[in-house]
Amino acid sequence: MARMKPADSIDAKIAKAQDTVVRVKGRYDSALAALEDLMAKKDEILRKELLEAFAKSGKSYAETMKFLKEK
């Protein structure tokens, strides 16, 4: 039969697990913020490239929109 552990031991383990979760969540939140920042920078670069390509194409707005909406 399994031996019962004192409640103090379990409470200590719960407190330790909670501390671990808080610490890991902080690192997760930091990493997520860095990822979102990098993705925003990449989107900005892609927007600039698209605008430059549009400007160099010599096509009108209507021609470009027609092309983009084709399936």
Secondary structure, DSSP 8 states (H G I E B T S, - for coil): ------HHHHHHHHHHHHHHHHHHHHHHHHHHHHHHHHHHHHHHHHHHHHHHHHHHH---HHHHHHHHH--
